[in-house]
Amino acid sequence: MDNFKDNEKIMIEYAEMLKALAHPVRLCIVHGLINCDGSNVSNIQNCLNMPQSTISQHLSKLRSYGIITGERNGLEIIYKVSNEKVKALVESLFEE
């Protein structure tokens, strides 16, 4: 077993990533963004049938953890999963 002190920074990073994904709505958003290669808030809102403010709060949390990025396209922002470790993890969770 590795020495925790030697790997503390990476363990904290992974724990924070897992905390961000631990909410079912955020996990669903990330899974959906991976499957459709990005989306705007309106499409996410329609898929999840939740208020836009709720979706925006979850997107903000995912952005703050460095899991997603938003790219402006005219008047809308397209959100995509930008963290390759998160992509691999979520894809492995939903493998059949």
Biopython code that builds the backbone (N, CA, C, O; Angstrom):
import numpy as np
from Bio.PDB.StructureBuilder import StructureBuilder

atoms = [
    (1, "MET", "N", (0.850, -1.181, 0.000)),
    (1, "MET", "CA", (0.000, 0.000, 0.000)),
    (1, "MET", "C", (0.893, 1.241, 0.000)),
    (1, "MET", "O", (1.892, 1.308, 0.717)),
    (2, "ASP", "N", (0.511, 2.218, -0.819)),
    (2, "ASP", "CA", (1.281, 3.461, -0.906)),
    (2, "ASP", "C", (1.153, 4.276, 0.373)),
    (2, "ASP", "O", (0.156, 4.180, 1.089)),
    (3, "ASN", "N", (2.154, 5.063, 0.645)),
    (3, "ASN", "CA", (2.142, 5.973, 1.778)),
    (3, "ASN", "C", (1.184, 7.120, 1.473)),
    (3, "ASN", "O", (1.319, 7.792, 0.451)),
    (4, "PHE", "N", (0.214, 7.343, 2.363)),
    (4, "PHE", "CA", (-0.788, 8.394, 2.140)),
    (4, "PHE", "C", (-0.141, 9.762, 1.967)),
    (4, "PHE", "O", (-0.553, 10.540, 1.106)),
    (5, "LYS", "N", (0.853, 10.055, 2.765)),
    (5, "LYS", "CA", (1.507, 11.370, 2.684)),
    (5, "LYS", "C", (2.106, 11.610, 1.302)),
    (5, "LYS", "O", (2.104, 12.739, 0.813)),
    (6, "ASP", "N", (2.614, 10.563, 0.677)),
    (6, "ASP", "CA", (3.208, 10.693, -0.657)),
    (6, "ASP", "C", (2.148, 10.970, -1.722)),
    (6, "ASP", "O", (2.441, 11.566, -2.759)),
    (7, "ASN", "N", (0.927, 10.536, -1.460)),
    (7, "ASN", "CA", (-0.150, 10.649, -2.449)),
    (7, "ASN", "C", (-1.314, 11.512, -1.964)),
    (7, "ASN", "O", (-2.396, 11.475, -2.550)),
    (8, "GLU", "N", (-1.105, 12.273, -0.920)),
    (8, "GLU", "CA", (-2.199, 13.028, -0.312)),
    (8, "GLU", "C", (-2.879, 13.974, -1.304)),
    (8, "GLU", "O", (-4.107, 14.049, -1.340)),
    (9, "LYS", "N", (-2.109, 14.683, -2.092)),
    (9, "LYS", "CA", (-2.692, 15.656, -3.025)),
    (9, "LYS", "C", (-3.618, 14.972, -4.037)),
    (9, "LYS", "O", (-4.719, 15.459, -4.298)),
    (10, "ILE", "N", (-3.180, 13.857, -4.601)),
    (10, "ILE", "CA", (-3.989, 13.153, -5.591)),
    (10, "ILE", "C", (-5.218, 12.527, -4.930)),
    (10, "ILE", "O", (-6.290, 12.483, -5.534)),
    (11, "MET", "N", (-5.072, 12.046, -3.704)),
    (11, "MET", "CA", (-6.213, 11.463, -2.982)),
    (11, "MET", "C", (-7.276, 12.525, -2.706)),
    (11, "MET", "O", (-8.472, 12.262, -2.827)),
    (12, "ILE", "N", (-6.839, 13.707, -2.341)),
    (12, "ILE", "CA", (-7.782, 14.807, -2.099)),
    (12, "ILE", "C", (-8.479, 15.182, -3.401)),
    (12, "ILE", "O", (-9.689, 15.406, -3.418)),
    (13, "GLU", "N", (-7.721, 15.251, -4.487)),
    (13, "GLU", "CA", (-8.304, 15.580, -5.797)),
    (13, "GLU", "C", (-9.365, 14.552, -6.190)),
    (13, "GLU", "O", (-10.454, 14.921, -6.630)),
    (14, "TYR", "N", (-9.054, 13.278, -6.035)),
    (14, "TYR", "CA", (-10.007, 12.224, -6.400)),
    (14, "TYR", "C", (-11.233, 12.237, -5.490)),
    (14, "TYR", "O", (-12.354, 12.028, -5.953)),
    (15, "ALA", "N", (-11.024, 12.480, -4.208)),
    (15, "ALA", "CA", (-12.147, 12.538, -3.269)),
    (15, "ALA", "C", (-13.091, 13.685, -3.618)),
    (15, "ALA", "O", (-14.311, 13.529, -3.554)),
    (16, "GLU", "N", (-12.530, 14.839, -3.986)),
    (16, "GLU", "CA", (-13.361, 15.982, -4.384)),
    (16, "GLU", "C", (-14.138, 15.675, -5.667)),
    (16, "GLU", "O", (-15.309, 16.036, -5.789)),
    (17, "MET", "N", (-13.488, 15.012, -6.615)),
    (17, "MET", "CA", (-14.144, 14.624, -7.856)),
    (17, "MET", "C", (-15.312, 13.683, -7.562)),
    (17, "MET", "O", (-16.398, 13.837, -8.121)),
    (18, "LEU", "N", (-15.081, 12.716, -6.687)),
    (18, "LEU", "CA", (-16.137, 11.768, -6.343)),
    (18, "LEU", "C", (-17.282, 12.442, -5.593)),
    (18, "LEU", "O", (-18.445, 12.083, -5.777)),
    (19, "LYS", "N", (-16.954, 13.416, -4.751)),
    (19, "LYS", "CA", (-18.006, 14.167, -4.050)),
    (19, "LYS", "C", (-18.902, 14.899, -5.040)),
    (19, "LYS", "O", (-20.124, 14.921, -4.890)),
    (20, "ALA", "N", (-18.289, 15.493, -6.045)),
    (20, "ALA", "CA", (-19.063, 16.227, -7.050)),
    (20, "ALA", "C", (-19.983, 15.291, -7.825)),
    (20, "ALA", "O", (-21.098, 15.672, -8.183)),
    (21, "LEU", "N", (-19.532, 14.085, -8.081)),
    (21, "LEU", "CA", (-20.325, 13.118, -8.846)),
    (21, "LEU", "C", (-21.313, 12.336, -7.981)),
    (21, "LEU", "O", (-22.163, 11.622, -8.510)),
    (22, "ALA", "N", (-21.210, 12.463, -6.666)),
    (22, "ALA", "CA", (-22.022, 11.658, -5.761)),
    (22, "ALA", "C", (-23.502, 12.046, -5.765)),
    (22, "ALA", "O", (-24.335, 11.268, -5.298)),
    (23, "HIS", "N", (-23.845, 13.213, -6.272)),
    (23, "HIS", "CA", (-25.253, 13.622, -6.335)),
    (23, "HIS", "C", (-25.882, 13.026, -7.596)),
    (23, "HIS", "O", (-25.310, 13.152, -8.679)),
    (24, "PRO", "N", (-27.041, 12.385, -7.481)),
    (24, "PRO", "CA", (-27.649, 11.726, -8.644)),
    (24, "PRO", "C", (-27.913, 12.662, -9.830)),
    (24, "PRO", "O", (-27.763, 12.251, -10.981)),
    (25, "VAL", "N", (-28.297, 13.897, -9.566)),
    (25, "VAL", "CA", (-28.570, 14.833, -10.661)),
    (25, "VAL", "C", (-27.270, 15.195, -11.374)),
    (25, "VAL", "O", (-27.233, 15.238, -12.603)),
    (26, "ARG", "N", (-26.212, 15.452, -10.622)),
    (26, "ARG", "CA", (-24.934, 15.787, -11.256)),
    (26, "ARG", "C", (-24.375, 14.598, -12.034)),
    (26, "ARG", "O", (-23.819, 14.771, -13.118)),
    (27, "LEU", "N", (-24.519, 13.400, -11.486)),
    (27, "LEU", "CA", (-24.075, 12.213, -12.205)),
    (27, "LEU", "C", (-24.857, 12.050, -13.505)),
    (27, "LEU", "O", (-24.283, 11.715, -14.542)),
    (28, "CYS", "N", (-26.149, 12.285, -13.449)),
    (28, "CYS", "CA", (-26.994, 12.214, -14.638)),
    (28, "CYS", "C", (-26.593, 13.267, -15.670)),
    (28, "CYS", "O", (-26.536, 12.975, -16.864)),
    (29, "ILE", "N", (-26.320, 14.471, -15.223)),
    (29, "ILE", "CA", (-25.891, 15.542, -16.132)),
    (29, "ILE", "C", (-24.586, 15.160, -16.814)),
    (29, "ILE", "O", (-24.460, 15.285, -18.032)),
    (30, "VAL", "N", (-23.620, 14.698, -16.042)),
    (30, "VAL", "CA", (-22.320, 14.330, -16.611)),
    (30, "VAL", "C", (-22.490, 13.179, -17.594)),
    (30, "VAL", "O", (-21.924, 13.213, -18.687)),
    (31, "HIS", "N", (-23.245, 12.182, -17.227)),
    (31, "HIS", "CA", (-23.485, 11.040, -18.117)),
    (31, "HIS", "C", (-24.137, 11.513, -19.420)),
    (31, "HIS", "O", (-23.737, 11.092, -20.506)),
    (32, "GLY", "N", (-25.130, 12.377, -19.310)),
    (32, "GLY", "CA", (-25.796, 12.911, -20.498)),
    (32, "GLY", "C", (-24.873, 13.742, -21.377)),
    (32, "GLY", "O", (-24.921, 13.638, -22.603)),
    (33, "LEU", "N", (-24.039, 14.562, -20.762)),
    (33, "LEU", "CA", (-23.101, 15.385, -21.533)),
    (33, "LEU", "C", (-22.081, 14.524, -22.270)),
    (33, "LEU", "O", (-21.676, 14.847, -23.387)),
    (34, "ILE", "N", (-21.672, 13.434, -21.643)),
    (34, "ILE", "CA", (-20.735, 12.528, -22.308)),
    (34, "ILE", "C", (-21.410, 11.880, -23.519)),
    (34, "ILE", "O", (-20.821, 11.788, -24.596)),
    (35, "ASN", "N", (-22.646, 11.437, -23.326)),
    (35, "ASN", "CA", (-23.360, 10.733, -24.401)),
    (35, "ASN", "C", (-23.693, 11.614, -25.590)),
    (35, "ASN", "O", (-23.689, 11.141, -26.726)),
    (36, "CYS", "N", (-23.983, 12.890, -25.351)),
    (36, "CYS", "CA", (-24.379, 13.759, -26.468)),
    (36, "CYS", "C", (-23.273, 14.744, -26.847)),
    (36, "CYS", "O", (-23.488, 15.632, -27.672)),
    (37, "ASP", "N", (-22.106, 14.591, -26.253)),
    (37, "ASP", "CA", (-20.948, 15.439, -26.546)),
    (37, "ASP", "C", (-21.231, 16.922, -26.330)),
    (37, "ASP", "O", (-20.754, 17.768, -27.086)),
    (38, "GLY", "N", (-22.010, 17.231, -25.294)),
    (38, "GLY", "CA", (-22.269, 18.613, -24.919)),
    (38, "GLY", "C", (-23.715, 19.003, -25.098)),
    (38, "GLY", "O", (-24.440, 18.412, -25.898)),
    (39, "SER", "N", (-24.131, 20.010, -24.342)),
    (39, "SER", "CA", (-25.518, 20.467, -24.406)),
    (39, "SER", "C", (-25.644, 21.823, -23.727)),
    (39, "SER", "O", (-24.759, 22.259, -22.990)),
    (40, "ASN", "N", (-26.767, 22.475, -23.996)),
    (40, "ASN", "CA", (-27.067, 23.733, -23.317)),
    (40, "ASN", "C", (-28.012, 23.477, -22.143)),
    (40, "ASN", "O", (-28.520, 22.366, -21.987)),
    (41, "VAL", "N", (-28.246, 24.485, -21.329)),
    (41, "VAL", "CA", (-29.072, 24.348, -20.134)),
    (41, "VAL", "C", (-30.497, 23.951, -20.493)),
    (41, "VAL", "O", (-31.096, 23.128, -19.801)),
    (42, "SER", "N", (-31.047, 24.514, -21.552)),
    (42, "SER", "CA", (-32.435, 24.210, -21.924)),
    (42, "SER", "C", (-32.618, 22.736, -22.244)),
    (42, "SER", "O", (-33.598, 22.128, -21.814)),
    (43, "ASN", "N", (-31.691, 22.154, -22.993)),
    (43, "ASN", "CA", (-31.797, 20.727, -23.317)),
    (43, "ASN", "C", (-31.666, 19.868, -22.063)),
    (43, "ASN", "O", (-32.385, 18.882, -21.902)),
    (44, "ILE", "N", (-30.757, 20.242, -21.188)),
    (44, "ILE", "CA", (-30.577, 19.494, -19.943)),
    (44, "ILE", "C", (-31.851, 19.602, -19.104)),
    (44, "ILE", "O", (-32.317, 18.616, -18.535)),
    (45, "GLN", "N", (-32.396, 20.795, -19.037)),
    (45, "GLN", "CA", (-33.620, 21.032, -18.277)),
    (45, "GLN", "C", (-34.763, 20.180, -18.816)),
    (45, "GLN", "O", (-35.502, 19.575, -18.040)),
    (46, "ASN", "N", (-34.914, 20.127, -20.127)),
    (46, "ASN", "CA", (-35.981, 19.325, -20.733)),
    (46, "ASN", "C", (-35.798, 17.840, -20.449)),
    (46, "ASN", "O", (-36.770, 17.127, -20.201)),
    (47, "CYS", "N", (-34.557, 17.379, -20.486)),
    (47, "CYS", "CA", (-34.265, 15.966, -20.213)),
    (47, "CYS", "C", (-34.593, 15.594, -18.772)),
    (47, "CYS", "O", (-35.191, 14.549, -18.513)),
    (48, "LEU", "N", (-34.209, 16.436, -17.859)),
    (48, "LEU", "CA", (-34.360, 16.120, -16.439)),
    (48, "LEU", "C", (-35.690, 16.588, -15.852)),
    (48, "LEU", "O", (-36.067, 16.189, -14.751)),
    (49, "ASN", "N", (-36.400, 17.443, -16.604)),
    (49, "ASN", "CA", (-37.687, 17.971, -16.137)),
    (49, "ASN", "C", (-37.547, 18.632, -14.762)),
    (49, "ASN", "O", (-38.297, 18.340, -13.830)),
    (50, "MET", "N", (-36.573, 19.523, -14.668)),
    (50, "MET", "CA", (-36.307, 20.268, -13.430)),
    (50, "MET", "C", (-36.200, 21.746, -13.769)),
    (50, "MET", "O", (-35.951, 22.099, -14.922)),
    (51, "PRO", "N", (-36.385, 22.609, -12.784)),
    (51, "PRO", "CA", (-36.248, 24.048, -13.039)),
    (51, "PRO", "C", (-34.832, 24.404, -13.514)),
    (51, "PRO", "O", (-33.847, 23.780, -13.118)),
    (52, "GLN", "N", (-34.767, 25.410, -14.360)),
    (52, "GLN", "CA", (-33.477, 25.851, -14.894)),
    (52, "GLN", "C", (-32.540, 26.287, -13.776)),
    (52, "GLN", "O", (-31.331, 26.071, -13.864)),
    (53, "SER", "N", (-33.076, 26.893, -12.738)),
    (53, "SER", "CA", (-32.228, 27.352, -11.630)),
    (53, "SER", "C", (-31.546, 26.168, -10.936)),
    (53, "SER", "O", (-30.391, 26.272, -10.525)),
    (54, "THR", "N", (-32.252, 25.057, -10.808)),
    (54, "THR", "CA", (-31.669, 23.862, -10.193)),
    (54, "THR", "C", (-30.550, 23.307, -11.064)),
    (54, "THR", "O", (-29.479, 22.961, -10.565)),
    (55, "ILE", "N", (-30.801, 23.225, -12.364)),
    (55, "ILE", "CA", (-29.791, 22.730, -13.307)),
    (55, "ILE", "C", (-28.559, 23.642, -13.262)),
    (55, "ILE", "O", (-27.425, 23.165, -13.230)),
    (56, "SER", "N", (-28.793, 24.945, -13.261)),
    (56, "SER", "CA", (-27.684, 25.908, -13.237)),
    (56, "SER", "C", (-26.832, 25.754, -11.983)),
    (56, "SER", "O", (-25.609, 25.876, -12.051)),
    (57, "GLN", "N", (-27.457, 25.491, -10.846)),
    (57, "GLN", "CA", (-26.701, 25.286, -9.607)),
    (57, "GLN", "C", (-25.805, 24.061, -9.718)),
    (57, "GLN", "O", (-24.646, 24.090, -9.302)),
    (58, "HIS", "N", (-26.347, 22.986, -10.280)),
    (58, "HIS", "CA", (-25.545, 21.772, -10.438)),
    (58, "HIS", "C", (-24.417, 21.986, -11.451)),
    (58, "HIS", "O", (-23.300, 21.514, -11.239)),
    (59, "LEU", "N", (-24.695, 22.684, -12.531)),
    (59, "LEU", "CA", (-23.656, 22.982, -13.520)),
    (59, "LEU", "C", (-22.551, 23.829, -12.898)),
    (59, "LEU", "O", (-21.371, 23.614, -13.174)),
    (60, "SER", "N", (-22.926, 24.779, -12.072)),
    (60, "SER", "CA", (-21.949, 25.630, -11.397)),
    (60, "SER", "C", (-21.029, 24.796, -10.508)),
    (60, "SER", "O", (-19.818, 25.012, -10.482)),
    (61, "LYS", "N", (-21.603, 23.858, -9.792)),
    (61, "LYS", "CA", (-20.815, 22.984, -8.920)),
    (61, "LYS", "C", (-19.852, 22.138, -9.754)),
    (61, "LYS", "O", (-18.682, 21.996, -9.398)),
    (62, "LEU", "N", (-20.338, 21.580, -10.857)),
    (62, "LEU", "CA", (-19.489, 20.763, -11.722)),
    (62, "LEU", "C", (-18.361, 21.593, -12.337)),
    (62, "LEU", "O", (-17.239, 21.111, -12.488)),
    (63, "ARG", "N", (-18.665, 22.834, -12.689)),
    (63, "ARG", "CA", (-17.627, 23.736, -13.228)),
    (63, "ARG", "C", (-16.583, 24.037, -12.170)),
    (63, "ARG", "O", (-15.387, 24.046, -12.463)),
    (64, "SER", "N", (-17.019, 24.283, -10.945)),
    (64, "SER", "CA", (-16.085, 24.640, -9.877)),
    (64, "SER", "C", (-15.126, 23.487, -9.557)),
    (64, "SER", "O", (-14.010, 23.724, -9.094)),
    (65, "TYR", "N", (-15.546, 22.265, -9.797)),
    (65, "TYR", "CA", (-14.684, 21.099, -9.582)),
    (65, "TYR", "C", (-13.845, 20.772, -10.811)),
    (65, "TYR", "O", (-13.059, 19.825, -10.785)),
    (66, "GLY", "N", (-13.999, 21.536, -11.878)),
    (66, "GLY", "CA", (-13.202, 21.304, -13.080)),
    (66, "GLY", "C", (-13.644, 20.094, -13.882)),
    (66, "GLY", "O", (-12.864, 19.527, -14.647)),
    (67, "ILE", "N", (-14.900, 19.700, -13.704)),
    (67, "ILE", "CA", (-15.417, 18.526, -14.407)),
    (67, "ILE", "C", (-15.979, 18.908, -15.768)),
    (67, "ILE", "O", (-15.838, 18.156, -16.732)),
    (68, "ILE", "N", (-16.614, 20.071, -15.851)),
    (68, "ILE", "CA", (-17.173, 20.532, -17.119)),
    (68, "ILE", "C", (-16.656, 21.921, -17.445)),
    (68, "ILE", "O", (-16.163, 22.645, -16.581)),
    (69, "THR", "N", (-16.783, 22.271, -18.716)),
    (69, "THR", "CA", (-16.509, 23.637, -19.160)),
    (69, "THR", "C", (-17.701, 24.098, -19.976)),
    (69, "THR", "O", (-18.478, 23.292, -20.488)),
    (70, "GLY", "N", (-17.826, 25.402, -20.083)),
    (70, "GLY", "CA", (-18.892, 25.984, -20.893)),
    (70, "GLY", "C", (-18.292, 26.851, -21.979)),
    (70, "GLY", "O", (-17.425, 27.686, -21.720)),
    (71, "GLU", "N", (-18.757, 26.648, -23.184)),
    (71, "GLU", "CA", (-18.277, 27.432, -24.316)),
    (71, "GLU", "C", (-19.446, 28.195, -24.928)),
    (71, "GLU", "O", (-20.463, 27.615, -25.308)),
    (72, "ARG", "N", (-19.272, 29.507, -25.012)),
    (72, "ARG", "CA", (-20.340, 30.344, -25.553)),
    (72, "ARG", "C", (-20.465, 30.126, -27.055)),
    (72, "ARG", "O", (-19.483, 30.118, -27.796)),
    (73, "ASN", "N", (-21.723, 29.948, -27.472)),
    (73, "ASN", "CA", (-22.056, 29.791, -28.885)),
    (73, "ASN", "C", (-23.244, 30.711, -29.152)),
    (73, "ASN", "O", (-24.399, 30.314, -28.994)),
    (74, "GLY", "N", (-22.947, 31.945, -29.557)),
    (74, "GLY", "CA", (-24.017, 32.931, -29.713)),
    (74, "GLY", "C", (-24.576, 33.302, -28.352)),
    (74, "GLY", "O", (-23.844, 33.768, -27.479)),
    (75, "LEU", "N", (-25.875, 33.096, -28.172)),
    (75, "LEU", "CA", (-26.521, 33.442, -26.908)),
    (75, "LEU", "C", (-26.511, 32.298, -25.896)),
    (75, "LEU", "O", (-26.842, 32.499, -24.727)),
    (76, "GLU", "N", (-26.136, 31.109, -26.338)),
    (76, "GLU", "CA", (-26.179, 29.971, -25.423)),
    (76, "GLU", "C", (-24.771, 29.514, -25.037)),
    (76, "GLU", "O", (-23.782, 29.831, -25.698)),
    (77, "ILE", "N", (-24.725, 28.769, -23.958)),
    (77, "ILE", "CA", (-23.472, 28.173, -23.513)),
    (77, "ILE", "C", (-23.623, 26.664, -23.660)),
    (77, "ILE", "O", (-24.587, 26.071, -23.176)),
    (78, "ILE", "N", (-22.659, 26.057, -24.333)),
    (78, "ILE", "CA", (-22.645, 24.613, -24.510)),
    (78, "ILE", "C", (-21.700, 24.028, -23.464)),
    (78, "ILE", "O", (-20.517, 24.367, -23.420)),
    (79, "TYR", "N", (-22.231, 23.156, -22.632)),
    (79, "TYR", "CA", (-21.451, 22.521, -21.577)),
    (79, "TYR", "C", (-20.948, 21.175, -22.058)),
    (79, "TYR", "O", (-21.678, 20.414, -22.692)),
    (80, "LYS", "N", (-19.679, 20.889, -21.748)),
    (80, "LYS", "CA", (-19.053, 19.615, -22.100)),
    (80, "LYS", "C", (-18.219, 19.124, -20.935)),
    (80, "LYS", "O", (-17.707, 19.913, -20.141)),
    (81, "VAL", "N", (-18.091, 17.812, -20.844)),
    (81, "VAL", "CA", (-17.220, 17.226, -19.825)),
    (81, "VAL", "C", (-15.784, 17.396, -20.312)),
    (81, "VAL", "O", (-15.427, 16.937, -21.397)),
    (82, "SER", "N", (-14.977, 18.051, -19.508)),
    (82, "SER", "CA", (-13.606, 18.365, -19.910)),
    (82, "SER", "C", (-12.560, 17.533, -19.174)),
    (82, "SER", "O", (-11.384, 17.553, -19.535)),
    (83, "ASN", "N", (-12.979, 16.812, -18.159)),
    (83, "ASN", "CA", (-12.052, 16.025, -17.344)),
    (83, "ASN", "C", (-12.061, 14.575, -17.841)),
    (83, "ASN", "O", (-13.061, 13.872, -17.696)),
    (84, "GLU", "N", (-10.953, 14.139, -18.420)),
    (84, "GLU", "CA", (-10.875, 12.801, -19.004)),
    (84, "GLU", "C", (-10.996, 11.703, -17.947)),
    (84, "GLU", "O", (-11.533, 10.633, -18.233)),
    (85, "LYS", "N", (-10.506, 11.951, -16.738)),
    (85, "LYS", "CA", (-10.638, 10.957, -15.669)),
    (85, "LYS", "C", (-12.103, 10.756, -15.311)),
    (85, "LYS", "O", (-12.541, 9.633, -15.062)),
    (86, "VAL", "N", (-12.860, 11.852, -15.284)),
    (86, "VAL", "CA", (-14.286, 11.767, -14.989)),
    (86, "VAL", "C", (-14.998, 11.018, -16.118)),
    (86, "VAL", "O", (-15.850, 10.168, -15.860)),
    (87, "LYS", "N", (-14.651, 11.333, -17.358)),
    (87, "LYS", "CA", (-15.260, 10.618, -18.489)),
    (87, "LYS", "C", (-15.051, 9.119, -18.348)),
    (87, "LYS", "O", (-16.000, 8.345, -18.470)),
    (88, "ALA", "N", (-13.828, 8.708, -18.094)),
    (88, "ALA", "CA", (-13.515, 7.279, -17.973)),
    (88, "ALA", "C", (-14.277, 6.645, -16.812)),
    (88, "ALA", "O", (-14.802, 5.539, -16.937)),
    (89, "LEU", "N", (-14.334, 7.346, -15.688)),
    (89, "LEU", "CA", (-15.023, 6.819, -14.514)),
    (89, "LEU", "C", (-16.511, 6.642, -14.787)),
    (89, "LEU", "O", (-17.066, 5.575, -14.528)),
    (90, "VAL", "N", (-17.155, 7.672, -15.305)),
    (90, "VAL", "CA", (-18.592, 7.628, -15.546)),
    (90, "VAL", "C", (-18.923, 6.593, -16.626)),
    (90, "VAL", "O", (-19.901, 5.855, -16.503)),
    (91, "GLU", "N", (-18.118, 6.541, -17.666)),
    (91, "GLU", "CA", (-18.354, 5.535, -18.704)),
    (91, "GLU", "C", (-18.245, 4.120, -18.131)),
    (91, "GLU", "O", (-19.013, 3.236, -18.511)),
    (92, "SER", "N", (-17.293, 3.904, -17.220)),
    (92, "SER", "CA", (-17.156, 2.568, -16.618)),
    (92, "SER", "C", (-18.332, 2.246, -15.696)),
    (92, "SER", "O", (-18.718, 1.084, -15.574)),
    (93, "LEU", "N", (-18.902, 3.257, -15.050)),
    (93, "LEU", "CA", (-20.066, 3.036, -14.196)),
    (93, "LEU", "C", (-21.279, 2.578, -14.989)),
    (93, "LEU", "O", (-22.092, 1.799, -14.491)),
    (94, "PHE", "N", (-21.405, 3.058, -16.221)),
    (94, "PHE", "CA", (-22.589, 2.771, -17.022)),
    (94, "PHE", "C", (-22.351, 1.694, -18.082)),
    (94, "PHE", "O", (-23.175, 1.516, -18.978)),
    (95, "GLU", "N", (-21.223, 0.973, -17.984)),
    (95, "GLU", "CA", (-20.974, -0.141, -18.897)),
    (95, "GLU", "C", (-21.981, -1.247, -18.634)),
    (95, "GLU", "O", (-22.444, -1.433, -17.508)),
    (96, "GLU", "N", (-22.306, -1.962, -19.669)),
    (96, "GLU", "CA", (-23.211, -3.110, -19.478)),
    (96, "GLU", "C", (-22.459, -4.390, -19.515)),
    (96, "GLU", "O", (-23.053, -5.459, -19.373)),
]
sb = StructureBuilder()
sb.init_structure("model")
sb.init_model(0)
sb.init_chain("A")
sb.init_seg("    ")
for serial, (resi, resn, name, xyz) in enumerate(atoms, 1):
    if name == "N":
        sb.init_residue(resn, " ", resi, " ")
    sb.init_atom(name, np.array(xyz, "f"), 0.0, 1.0, " ", f" {name:<3s}", serial, name[0])
structure = sb.get_structure()
